[in-house]
Amino acid sequence: MVTTPKSGLLLAGACVAGIAAVGSVFELSSGTPQYGTLLTGIILALSIPLGIVCFLAAVRDANANS
């Protein structure tokens, strides 16, 4: 599998989104999120699908360029 700059950036985006999702889960489970429950929930709700979309796009791009 060949890594292109585009697939590398998409994988980086998927990693950042995954870190944001895990951090949001930990913040919400602590009981008192630093940024509030609403904003942390929004971050969690957006980061999960964004991470999946970025990861799938990176895999498709790498497969198309191999």
Distance bins in CASP14 RR format, pairs under 12 A and 6 or more apart:
PFRMAT RR
TARGET T0000
AUTHOR 0000-0000-0000
RMODE 2
METHOD distances of the structure
MODEL  1
1 7 0 0 0 0 1 0 0 0 0 0 0
1 8 0 0 0 0 0 1 0 0 0 0 0
1 11 0 0 0 0 0 1 0 0 0 0 0
1 58 0 0 0 0 0 1 0 0 0 0 0
1 59 0 0 0 0 1 0 0 0 0 0 0
1 60 0 0 0 0 0 1 0 0 0 0 0
1 61 0 0 0 0 0 1 0 0 0 0 0
1 62 1 0 1 0 0 0 0 0 0 0 0
1 63 1 0 0 1 0 0 0 0 0 0 0
1 64 0 0 0 0 0 1 0 0 0 0 0
1 65 0 0 0 0 1 0 0 0 0 0 0
1 66 1 0 1 0 0 0 0 0 0 0 0
2 8 0 0 0 0 0 1 0 0 0 0 0
2 58 0 0 0 0 0 1 0 0 0 0 0
2 61 0 0 0 0 1 0 0 0 0 0 0
2 62 1 0 0 1 0 0 0 0 0 0 0
2 63 0 0 0 0 1 0 0 0 0 0 0
2 64 0 0 0 0 1 0 0 0 0 0 0
2 65 1 0 1 0 0 0 0 0 0 0 0
2 66 1 0 1 0 0 0 0 0 0 0 0
3 9 0 0 0 0 0 1 0 0 0 0 0
3 10 0 0 0 0 0 1 0 0 0 0 0
3 11 0 0 0 0 1 0 0 0 0 0 0
3 12 0 0 0 0 0 1 0 0 0 0 0
3 58 0 0 0 0 1 0 0 0 0 0 0
3 59 0 0 0 0 0 1 0 0 0 0 0
3 61 0 0 0 0 1 0 0 0 0 0 0
3 62 1 0 0 1 0 0 0 0 0 0 0
3 63 0 0 0 0 0 1 0 0 0 0 0
3 65 0 0 0 0 1 0 0 0 0 0 0
3 66 0 0 0 0 1 0 0 0 0 0 0
4 10 0 0 0 0 1 0 0 0 0 0 0
4 11 0 0 0 0 0 1 0 0 0 0 0
4 57 0 0 0 0 0 1 0 0 0 0 0
4 58 0 0 0 0 1 0 0 0 0 0 0
4 59 0 0 0 0 0 1 0 0 0 0 0
4 60 0 0 0 0 0 1 0 0 0 0 0
4 61 1 0 0 1 0 0 0 0 0 0 0
4 62 1 0 0 1 0 0 0 0 0 0 0
4 63 0 0 0 0 0 1 0 0 0 0 0
4 64 0 0 0 0 1 0 0 0 0 0 0
4 65 1 0 1 0 0 0 0 0 0 0 0
4 66 0 0 0 0 1 0 0 0 0 0 0
5 11 0 0 0 0 0 1 0 0 0 0 0
5 12 0 0 0 0 0 1 0 0 0 0 0
5 58 0 0 0 0 0 1 0 0 0 0 0
5 61 0 0 0 0 1 0 0 0 0 0 0
5 62 0 0 0 0 0 1 0 0 0 0 0
5 65 0 0 0 0 0 1 0 0 0 0 0
6 12 0 0 0 0 0 1 0 0 0 0 0
6 13 0 0 0 0 0 1 0 0 0 0 0
6 54 0 0 0 0 0 1 0 0 0 0 0
6 57 0 0 0 0 1 0 0 0 0 0 0
6 58 1 0 0 1 0 0 0 0 0 0 0
6 59 0 0 0 0 0 1 0 0 0 0 0
6 60 0 0 0 0 0 1 0 0 0 0 0
6 61 1 0 1 0 0 0 0 0 0 0 0
6 62 0 0 0 0 1 0 0 0 0 0 0
6 64 0 0 0 0 1 0 0 0 0 0 0
6 65 0 0 0 0 1 0 0 0 0 0 0
7 13 0 0 0 0 0 1 0 0 0 0 0
7 14 0 0 0 0 0 1 0 0 0 0 0
7 54 0 0 0 0 1 0 0 0 0 0 0
7 55 0 0 0 0 0 1 0 0 0 0 0
7 56 0 0 0 0 0 1 0 0 0 0 0
7 57 0 0 0 0 1 0 0 0 0 0 0
7 58 1 0 1 0 0 0 0 0 0 0 0
7 59 1 0 0 1 0 0 0 0 0 0 0
7 60 0 0 0 0 1 0 0 0 0 0 0
7 61 1 0 1 0 0 0 0 0 0 0 0
7 62 1 0 1 0 0 0 0 0 0 0 0
7 63 0 0 0 0 1 0 0 0 0 0 0
7 64 0 0 0 0 1 0 0 0 0 0 0
7 65 1 0 0 1 0 0 0 0 0 0 0
7 66 0 0 0 0 0 1 0 0 0 0 0
8 14 0 0 0 0 1 0 0 0 0 0 0
8 15 0 0 0 0 1 0 0 0 0 0 0
8 54 0 0 0 0 1 0 0 0 0 0 0
8 55 0 0 0 0 0 1 0 0 0 0 0
8 57 0 0 0 0 0 1 0 0 0 0 0
8 58 1 0 0 1 0 0 0 0 0 0 0
8 59 0 0 0 0 0 1 0 0 0 0 0
8 61 0 0 0 0 1 0 0 0 0 0 0
8 62 0 0 0 0 1 0 0 0 0 0 0
8 65 0 0 0 0 0 1 0 0 0 0 0
9 15 0 0 0 0 0 1 0 0 0 0 0
9 16 0 0 0 0 0 1 0 0 0 0 0
9 54 0 0 0 0 1 0 0 0 0 0 0
9 57 0 0 0 0 1 0 0 0 0 0 0
9 58 0 0 0 0 1 0 0 0 0 0 0
9 61 0 0 0 0 1 0 0 0 0 0 0
9 62 0 0 0 0 0 1 0 0 0 0 0
10 16 0 0 0 0 0 1 0 0 0 0 0
10 17 0 0 0 0 0 1 0 0 0 0 0
10 50 0 0 0 0 0 1 0 0 0 0 0
10 51 0 0 0 0 1 0 0 0 0 0 0
10 52 0 0 0 0 0 1 0 0 0 0 0
10 53 0 0 0 0 1 0 0 0 0 0 0
10 54 1 0 1 0 0 0 0 0 0 0 0
10 55 1 0 0 1 0 0 0 0 0 0 0
10 56 0 0 0 0 1 0 0 0 0 0 0
10 57 1 0 1 0 0 0 0 0 0 0 0
10 58 1 1 0 0 0 0 0 0 0 0 0
10 59 0 0 0 0 1 0 0 0 0 0 0
10 60 0 0 0 0 1 0 0 0 0 0 0
10 61 1 0 0 1 0 0 0 0 0 0 0
10 62 0 0 0 0 1 0 0 0 0 0 0
11 17 0 0 0 0 0 1 0 0 0 0 0
11 18 0 0 0 0 0 1 0 0 0 0 0
11 51 0 0 0 0 1 0 0 0 0 0 0
11 54 1 0 0 1 0 0 0 0 0 0 0
11 55 1 0 0 1 0 0 0 0 0 0 0
11 56 0 0 0 0 0 1 0 0 0 0 0
11 57 0 0 0 0 1 0 0 0 0 0 0
11 58 1 0 1 0 0 0 0 0 0 0 0
11 59 0 0 0 0 1 0 0 0 0 0 0
11 60 0 0 0 0 0 1 0 0 0 0 0
11 61 0 0 0 0 1 0 0 0 0 0 0
11 62 0 0 0 0 1 0 0 0 0 0 0
12 18 0 0 0 0 0 1 0 0 0 0 0
12 19 0 0 0 0 0 1 0 0 0 0 0
12 51 0 0 0 0 0 1 0 0 0 0 0
12 54 0 0 0 0 1 0 0 0 0 0 0
12 55 0 0 0 0 0 1 0 0 0 0 0
12 58 0 0 0 0 1 0 0 0 0 0 0
13 19 0 0 0 0 1 0 0 0 0 0 0
13 20 0 0 0 0 1 0 0 0 0 0 0
13 21 0 0 0 0 0 1 0 0 0 0 0
13 47 0 0 0 0 1 0 0 0 0 0 0
13 50 1 0 0 1 0 0 0 0 0 0 0
13 51 1 0 0 1 0 0 0 0 0 0 0
13 52 0 0 0 0 0 1 0 0 0 0 0
13 53 0 0 0 0 1 0 0 0 0 0 0
13 54 1 0 1 0 0 0 0 0 0 0 0
13 55 0 0 0 0 1 0 0 0 0 0 0
13 57 0 0 0 0 1 0 0 0 0 0 0
13 58 0 0 0 0 1 0 0 0 0 0 0
14 20 0 0 0 0 0 1 0 0 0 0 0
14 21 0 0 0 0 0 1 0 0 0 0 0
14 47 0 0 0 0 1 0 0 0 0 0 0
14 48 0 0 0 0 0 1 0 0 0 0 0
14 49 0 0 0 0 0 1 0 0 0 0 0
14 50 0 0 0 0 1 0 0 0 0 0 0
14 51 1 0 1 0 0 0 0 0 0 0 0
14 52 1 0 0 1 0 0 0 0 0 0 0
14 53 0 0 0 0 1 0 0 0 0 0 0
14 54 1 1 0 0 0 0 0 0 0 0 0
14 55 1 0 1 0 0 0 0 0 0 0 0
14 56 0 0 0 0 1 0 0 0 0 0 0
14 57 0 0 0 0 1 0 0 0 0 0 0
14 58 1 0 0 1 0 0 0 0 0 0 0
14 59 0 0 0 0 1 0 0 0 0 0 0
15 21 0 0 0 0 0 1 0 0 0 0 0
15 22 0 0 0 0 0 1 0 0 0 0 0
15 47 0 0 0 0 0 1 0 0 0 0 0
15 50 0 0 0 0 0 1 0 0 0 0 0
15 51 0 0 0 0 1 0 0 0 0 0 0
15 54 0 0 0 0 1 0 0 0 0 0 0
15 55 0 0 0 0 1 0 0 0 0 0 0
15 58 0 0 0 0 0 1 0 0 0 0 0
16 22 0 0 0 0 0 1 0 0 0 0 0
16 23 0 0 0 0 0 1 0 0 0 0 0
16 43 0 0 0 0 0 1 0 0 0 0 0
16 46 0 0 0 0 0 1 0 0 0 0 0
16 47 0 0 0 0 1 0 0 0 0 0 0
16 50 0 0 0 0 1 0 0 0 0 0 0
16 51 0 0 0 0 1 0 0 0 0 0 0
16 54 0 0 0 0 1 0 0 0 0 0 0
16 55 0 0 0 0 0 1 0 0 0 0 0
17 23 0 0 0 0 0 1 0 0 0 0 0
17 24 0 0 0 0 0 1 0 0 0 0 0
17 43 0 0 0 0 1 0 0 0 0 0 0
17 44 0 0 0 0 0 1 0 0 0 0 0
17 45 0 0 0 0 0 1 0 0 0 0 0
17 46 0 0 0 0 1 0 0 0 0 0 0
17 47 1 0 1 0 0 0 0 0 0 0 0
17 48 1 0 0 1 0 0 0 0 0 0 0
17 49 0 0 0 0 1 0 0 0 0 0 0
17 50 1 0 1 0 0 0 0 0 0 0 0
17 51 1 1 0 0 0 0 0 0 0 0 0
17 52 0 0 0 0 1 0 0 0 0 0 0
17 53 0 0 0 0 1 0 0 0 0 0 0
17 54 1 0 0 1 0 0 0 0 0 0 0
17 55 0 0 0 0 1 0 0 0 0 0 0
17 57 0 0 0 0 0 1 0 0 0 0 0
17 58 0 0 0 0 0 1 0 0 0 0 0
18 24 0 0 0 0 1 0 0 0 0 0 0
18 25 0 0 0 0 0 1 0 0 0 0 0
18 43 0 0 0 0 0 1 0 0 0 0 0
18 44 0 0 0 0 0 1 0 0 0 0 0
18 46 0 0 0 0 0 1 0 0 0 0 0
18 47 1 0 0 1 0 0 0 0 0 0 0
18 48 1 0 0 1 0 0 0 0 0 0 0
18 49 0 0 0 0 0 1 0 0 0 0 0
18 50 0 0 0 0 1 0 0 0 0 0 0
18 51 1 0 1 0 0 0 0 0 0 0 0
18 52 0 0 0 0 1 0 0 0 0 0 0
18 53 0 0 0 0 0 1 0 0 0 0 0
18 54 0 0 0 0 1 0 0 0 0 0 0
18 55 0 0 0 0 1 0 0 0 0 0 0
19 25 0 0 0 0 0 1 0 0 0 0 0
19 26 0 0 0 0 0 1 0 0 0 0 0
19 43 0 0 0 0 0 1 0 0 0 0 0
19 44 0 0 0 0 0 1 0 0 0 0 0
19 47 0 0 0 0 1 0 0 0 0 0 0
19 48 0 0 0 0 0 1 0 0 0 0 0
19 50 0 0 0 0 0 1 0 0 0 0 0
19 51 0 0 0 0 0 1 0 0 0 0 0
20 26 0 0 0 0 0 1 0 0 0 0 0
20 27 0 0 0 0 0 1 0 0 0 0 0
20 35 0 0 0 0 0 1 0 0 0 0 0
20 39 0 0 0 0 0 1 0 0 0 0 0
20 40 0 0 0 0 1 0 0 0 0 0 0
20 41 0 0 0 0 0 1 0 0 0 0 0
20 42 0 0 0 0 0 1 0 0 0 0 0
20 43 1 0 1 0 0 0 0 0 0 0 0
20 44 1 0 0 1 0 0 0 0 0 0 0
20 45 0 0 0 0 0 1 0 0 0 0 0
20 46 0 0 0 0 1 0 0 0 0 0 0
20 47 1 0 1 0 0 0 0 0 0 0 0
20 48 0 0 0 0 1 0 0 0 0 0 0
20 49 0 0 0 0 0 1 0 0 0 0 0
20 50 0 0 0 0 1 0 0 0 0 0 0
20 51 0 0 0 0 1 0 0 0 0 0 0
20 54 0 0 0 0 0 1 0 0 0 0 0
21 27 0 0 0 0 0 1 0 0 0 0 0
21 28 0 0 0 0 0 1 0 0 0 0 0
21 40 0 0 0 0 0 1 0 0 0 0 0
21 41 0 0 0 0 0 1 0 0 0 0 0
21 42 0 0 0 0 0 1 0 0 0 0 0
21 43 0 0 0 0 1 0 0 0 0 0 0
21 44 1 0 1 0 0 0 0 0 0 0 0
21 45 0 0 0 0 1 0 0 0 0 0 0
21 46 0 0 0 0 1 0 0 0 0 0 0
21 47 1 0 1 0 0 0 0 0 0 0 0
21 48 1 0 1 0 0 0 0 0 0 0 0
21 49 0 0 0 0 1 0 0 0 0 0 0
21 50 0 0 0 0 1 0 0 0 0 0 0
21 51 1 0 0 1 0 0 0 0 0 0 0
21 52 0 0 0 0 0 1 0 0 0 0 0
21 54 0 0 0 0 0 1 0 0 0 0 0
22 28 0 0 0 0 0 1 0 0 0 0 0
22 29 0 0 0 0 0 1 0 0 0 0 0
22 43 0 0 0 0 0 1 0 0 0 0 0
22 44 0 0 0 0 1 0 0 0 0 0 0
22 47 0 0 0 0 1 0 0 0 0 0 0
22 48 0 0 0 0 0 1 0 0 0 0 0
22 51 0 0 0 0 0 1 0 0 0 0 0
23 29 0 0 0 0 1 0 0 0 0 0 0
23 30 0 0 0 0 1 0 0 0 0 0 0
23 33 0 0 0 0 1 0 0 0 0 0 0
23 34 0 0 0 0 0 1 0 0 0 0 0
23 35 0 0 0 0 0 1 0 0 0 0 0
23 40 0 0 0 0 1 0 0 0 0 0 0
23 41 0 0 0 0 0 1 0 0 0 0 0
23 43 0 0 0 0 1 0 0 0 0 0 0
23 44 0 0 0 0 1 0 0 0 0 0 0
23 47 0 0 0 0 1 0 0 0 0 0 0
23 48 0 0 0 0 0 1 0 0 0 0 0
24 30 0 0 0 0 0 1 0 0 0 0 0
24 33 1 0 0 1 0 0 0 0 0 0 0
24 34 0 0 0 0 0 1 0 0 0 0 0
24 35 0 0 0 0 1 0 0 0 0 0 0
24 36 0 0 0 0 0 1 0 0 0 0 0
24 37 0 0 0 0 0 1 0 0 0 0 0
24 38 0 0 0 0 0 1 0 0 0 0 0
24 39 0 0 0 0 1 0 0 0 0 0 0
24 40 1 0 1 0 0 0 0 0 0 0 0
24 41 1 0 0 1 0 0 0 0 0 0 0
24 42 0 0 0 0 1 0 0 0 0 0 0
24 43 1 0 1 0 0 0 0 0 0 0 0
24 44 1 1 0 0 0 0 0 0 0 0 0
24 45 0 0 0 0 1 0 0 0 0 0 0
24 46 0 0 0 0 1 0 0 0 0 0 0
24 47 1 0 0 1 0 0 0 0 0 0 0
24 48 0 0 0 0 1 0 0 0 0 0 0
25 31 0 0 0 0 0 1 0 0 0 0 0
25 33 0 0 0 0 0 1 0 0 0 0 0
25 40 0 0 0 0 1 0 0 0 0 0 0
25 41 0 0 0 0 1 0 0 0 0 0 0
25 43 0 0 0 0 0 1 0 0 0 0 0
25 44 1 0 0 1 0 0 0 0 0 0 0
25 45 0 0 0 0 0 1 0 0 0 0 0
25 47 0 0 0 0 1 0 0 0 0 0 0
25 48 0 0 0 0 1 0 0 0 0 0 0
26 32 0 0 0 0 0 1 0 0 0 0 0
26 33 0 0 0 0 1 0 0 0 0 0 0
26 34 0 0 0 0 0 1 0 0 0 0 0
26 40 0 0 0 0 1 0 0 0 0 0 0
26 43 0 0 0 0 0 1 0 0 0 0 0
26 44 0 0 0 0 0 1 0 0 0 0 0
27 33 1 0 1 0 0 0 0 0 0 0 0
27 34 1 0 0 1 0 0 0 0 0 0 0
27 35 1 0 0 1 0 0 0 0 0 0 0
27 36 0 0 0 0 1 0 0 0 0 0 0
27 37 0 0 0 0 1 0 0 0 0 0 0
27 39 0 0 0 0 1 0 0 0 0 0 0
27 40 1 0 1 0 0 0 0 0 0 0 0
27 41 0 0 0 0 1 0 0 0 0 0 0
27 43 0 0 0 0 1 0 0 0 0 0 0
27 44 0 0 0 0 1 0 0 0 0 0 0
28 34 0 0 0 0 0 1 0 0 0 0 0
28 35 0 0 0 0 0 1 0 0 0 0 0
28 36 0 0 0 0 1 0 0 0 0 0 0
28 37 1 0 0 1 0 0 0 0 0 0 0
28 38 0 0 0 0 0 1 0 0 0 0 0
28 39 0 0 0 0 0 1 0 0 0 0 0
28 40 1 0 1 0 0 0 0 0 0 0 0
28 41 1 0 0 1 0 0 0 0 0 0 0
28 42 0 0 0 0 0 1 0 0 0 0 0
28 43 0 0 0 0 1 0 0 0 0 0 0
28 44 1 0 0 1 0 0 0 0 0 0 0
28 45 0 0 0 0 0 1 0 0 0 0 0
29 37 0 0 0 0 0 1 0 0 0 0 0
29 40 0 0 0 0 0 1 0 0 0 0 0
29 41 0 0 0 0 0 1 0 0 0 0 0
29 44 0 0 0 0 0 1 0 0 0 0 0
30 36 0 0 0 0 0 1 0 0 0 0 0
30 37 0 0 0 0 0 1 0 0 0 0 0
30 40 0 0 0 0 1 0 0 0 0 0 0
31 37 0 0 0 0 1 0 0 0 0 0 0
31 40 0 0 0 0 0 1 0 0 0 0 0
32 40 0 0 0 0 0 1 0 0 0 0 0
33 39 1 0 0 1 0 0 0 0 0 0 0
33 40 1 0 1 0 0 0 0 0 0 0 0
33 41 0 0 0 0 1 0 0 0 0 0 0
33 42 0 0 0 0 0 1 0 0 0 0 0
33 43 0 0 0 0 1 0 0 0 0 0 0
33 44 0 0 0 0 1 0 0 0 0 0 0
34 40 1 0 0 1 0 0 0 0 0 0 0
34 43 0 0 0 0 0 1 0 0 0 0 0
35 41 0 0 0 0 1 0 0 0 0 0 0
35 42 0 0 0 0 1 0 0 0 0 0 0
35 43 1 0 0 1 0 0 0 0 0 0 0
35 44 0 0 0 0 0 1 0 0 0 0 0
36 42 0 0 0 0 1 0 0 0 0 0 0
36 43 0 0 0 0 0 1 0 0 0 0 0
36 44 0 0 0 0 0 1 0 0 0 0 0
37 43 0 0 0 0 0 1 0 0 0 0 0
37 44 0 0 0 0 0 1 0 0 0 0 0
38 44 0 0 0 0 0 1 0 0 0 0 0
38 45 0 0 0 0 0 1 0 0 0 0 0
39 45 0 0 0 0 0 1 0 0 0 0 0
39 46 0 0 0 0 0 1 0 0 0 0 0
40 46 0 0 0 0 0 1 0 0 0 0 0
40 47 0 0 0 0 0 1 0 0 0 0 0
41 47 0 0 0 0 1 0 0 0 0 0 0
41 48 0 0 0 0 0 1 0 0 0 0 0
42 48 0 0 0 0 0 1 0 0 0 0 0
42 50 0 0 0 0 0 1 0 0 0 0 0
43 50 0 0 0 0 0 1 0 0 0 0 0
44 50 0 0 0 0 0 1 0 0 0 0 0
44 51 0 0 0 0 0 1 0 0 0 0 0
46 52 0 0 0 0 0 1 0 0 0 0 0
46 53 0 0 0 0 0 1 0 0 0 0 0
46 54 0 0 0 0 0 1 0 0 0 0 0
47 53 0 0 0 0 0 1 0 0 0 0 0
47 54 0 0 0 0 0 1 0 0 0 0 0
48 54 0 0 0 0 0 1 0 0 0 0 0
48 55 0 0 0 0 0 1 0 0 0 0 0
49 55 0 0 0 0 0 1 0 0 0 0 0
49 56 0 0 0 0 0 1 0 0 0 0 0
50 56 0 0 0 0 0 1 0 0 0 0 0
50 57 0 0 0 0 0 1 0 0 0 0 0
51 57 0 0 0 0 1 0 0 0 0 0 0
51 58 0 0 0 0 1 0 0 0 0 0 0
51 59 0 0 0 0 0 1 0 0 0 0 0
52 58 0 0 0 0 0 1 0 0 0 0 0
52 59 0 0 0 0 0 1 0 0 0 0 0
53 59 0 0 0 0 0 1 0 0 0 0 0
53 60 0 0 0 0 0 1 0 0 0 0 0
54 60 0 0 0 0 0 1 0 0 0 0 0
54 61 0 0 0 0 0 1 0 0 0 0 0
55 61 0 0 0 0 0 1 0 0 0 0 0
55 62 0 0 0 0 0 1 0 0 0 0 0
56 62 0 0 0 0 0 1 0 0 0 0 0
56 63 0 0 0 0 0 1 0 0 0 0 0
57 63 0 0 0 0 0 1 0 0 0 0 0
57 64 0 0 0 0 0 1 0 0 0 0 0
58 64 0 0 0 0 0 1 0 0 0 0 0
58 65 0 0 0 0 0 1 0 0 0 0 0
59 65 0 0 0 0 0 1 0 0 0 0 0
59 66 0 0 0 0 0 1 0 0 0 0 0
60 66 0 0 0 0 0 1 0 0 0 0 0
END
